């Protein structure tokens, strides 16, 4: 059984909040979500780097229990990965399809995996995308199925960079106009929520932007499950050959 858990700092009441207090809250929520034992999957080194950065910012005296937990989770050396298992290292060198175009980023691998009906239906189940289940998955990029932001320029048909033809805009710009669809968008959305900057989604309701960020993060998590299902299916198929 797969259960989705999410947490995003409310970013309200910033007055008097230190970075360390925010770090502590995050670590406590993460521990509650994933527990004290068992493997934890991630993709590439970013999560491990962030967790070790958090550990370096905590107080060795006041946060000893949190530090012990983080070190057990993320390890402390290049050779010690703790409980973390990098799925990228599992995929690299073990699987290759023409649809990956020689790349192993999640944005490239997930559409390749979703060409399989079972994986596509698994992803739709995880995302509660019942209305998308009947779509033929061949070539479909799930990240482009994320709903546009209410009030975004694309949804309202305004402010598309002065172009009457959306096709004149480069794909990255178009994706940003829709909402949060990639890691860079997620960083921009987080900055806008925390600092009030509106350079990317000016005039978009804060609650809608927050929901868009959470939905993108949910898809990133569901993508890990979908790709894992795909990899295990490929391994089982190879064993039967």
N, C-alpha and C positions, 0 to 999 in steps of 0.2 A: 504494500500500500504506500502510495506517495502522498505526502502532505506538504503543502506549500506554507512556508513561514516567511514573513517580511518584517522589516523594521527600517524606518527612516527617521532620523533625528527630527523632532517637530520644529526645530529652529525658531521657536518662540521663547520669549523671555531670555534673550541673549545677554542681557545686562547681568553682570556678576558671574556668568558662567565662564569657567576657564576651559582651555583645550583639554586639560587633563580630566576634568569632570565629564566632558563629553566622551572622551575615550573610555572612561570607566563605565559609563552607561552603555556604550556600544558593546564592550567586552562582556558585560553581564547579560545583555540580550542575546548575544551570539552564543554564549555558553548555555543559556537556557534552551536555545533552539537546537544545538547539535550535541549537547551532552559532554561527558567526560571520557568516552571511549569509542573505539570504532574508527574506521577510515573515513576521511573527508575528501571528496573529489573536488578538483578545481581545474581551471584551464590556463596554462602558462604560469609565469612566475609572479604575476602582479599580486595575487592574494597573499602569497607567502611574504612578499616584500612589505606589504602594508601591515600585516600582523606583526612582523618583527620591528617595524617602525613604531607601532603602538607600544610594544614591549619596552622599547628604548625610552619612550616618553613617560612611562609610569614610574611611580616612586618605589624604589627597592624596599623601603620600610613599610609604607602604608598599603602597598598593593602586592604584597608577597604572594598571596593566594592567586590573584589574577595573573601575575607573572609566571608562576609555576604552571598554570593552566595553558597560557599562551606558548610557553616553551615546549610543553608536551604536545601541543597542537602543531606548531610550525617549525619546531626544531631550532637550533642555534647556529649550525654550521652548514656549509655547502653540501656536505655528505649526509647530514642529519635533517631529514624532511619531516620528522615527527609523524603525526597522523595523516598528513596531507599526501594525496596521490595526484600527481599532475597527469590528467587525461591526455594532454597534448603529447607528452612523452610516450604514452601508450599508443596513440594513433600514428605518430611519426614513424615511418619505416615499416609499419605493420599493415597499413591500408592505403590504397590509392585507387581513385576512380577518375575517369576523364572529367567528371563534373566538378571536381575540386580545382581544376586548372592549376595543379601543382602546388596548391597552398593548403595550409592547415588551420587557418583562423576559423573560429566558430561561425563567422558570417559566411564563410565559404563551404564549410563542412556540413552545416545543418541543411541547406537546400539540397545538397547531394544525398544526404541520408533520407530526406523527406520524399525522395523519388520512390521509396519503398512504401507501399500502402500501409503496412503495419506501423512503421515509424511515424508516418503522417497522421494516422488515426490516434496514435499514442500522444503526439504533440497536441492535437486538437482537444483531446480529453484533458490533458494537463492545463491547457489554457482556457478551457470552457468555450471552445470555438465550435460549438455544435453546428452553426450555420456555415462553417467552412469545410466540414468533413467531406462533403460531396465534391469538392473541388479536385480536379485531377492534379496531383502533386507535382507532376513532371515540370521541372524548371521553376517551380514556385518558390520565391524567397519569403519565408514566414515573417521576416522583419518588416516587409512591405505591407503586411496585413494588419499591423498595429494601427488602431484608429487614429485619425487626425485629431489634433487638439481642438476642442471647442474654442472658437474665436481666433484660430490660427489663420495666417494670411491665405493659405491654400483653401481652407474650408470656407472662408468668407469671400474668396475671390478678389482680395485686395492686396496691395503692397507686395507684388511679386517682382520686385527689383526693377520696375519700370518696363517690364516686358509684357506685351499682350499675348505672347505665345510661351506657355510654360516650358515647351521643349527647348527654348533658347537658353534656359538656365541649366547649369551643370547638375548632374545627379546628386552630388553631395548637398548642394544648396537646396534642391527640391526636397530632399529627405528632411532637412532641418526645418523647412517651412511646414511640413506635415506635423512634426513633433519630434519626440525622442526616439531615434531609430538606430543609433550607434553609440559607441563608447564616448566619442567626443561630444555628442549631443547630451549624454548623461552628465558629463562634467559641467557643461554649460548650464544645464537645467539646475544642477545642484548649486552652482554659484549664484544663479538668479534667485533661487529660493532662499539661500542663506544671506546674500548681500543686497538683494533688491535690484540687481542689474537686469536690464531688459533689452540688451543689445541683440538677442536672437529672437525672442518671442515677446516683443513689446505689446502691452495691452492684453495679453493672455491672462486669464484668471489664475491666481496662485494655486488654488485647490485643483484646477484642471491640469496645471503643469505638474503638480505633485503626483497626481493620479497617472499621468502619462509616464513619468519617471518610474513609478512603481510597476506599471504594466511592462515597460521595457525590461526592467530587472527580473520580473517574473518570467518573461520569455527567455532571457539569458539562462535562468536556472532550469526551466523546462527543456531548453536546448541541450543541456548537459545530460539530462535523463534520456532524451530522445536519441542522442548520439551514442550513449552507452548501450541502449537497446540495439541500435544498429550494429555496433562493434561486436556485441556478444552474439547476435544473430550471424554475423559474418564468420566469427570464430567457430560456432557450432556447425555451420555449413561446411567450412573447411575440414573440420574433424570427420565429417561424414564422407568426404571424398576419398 
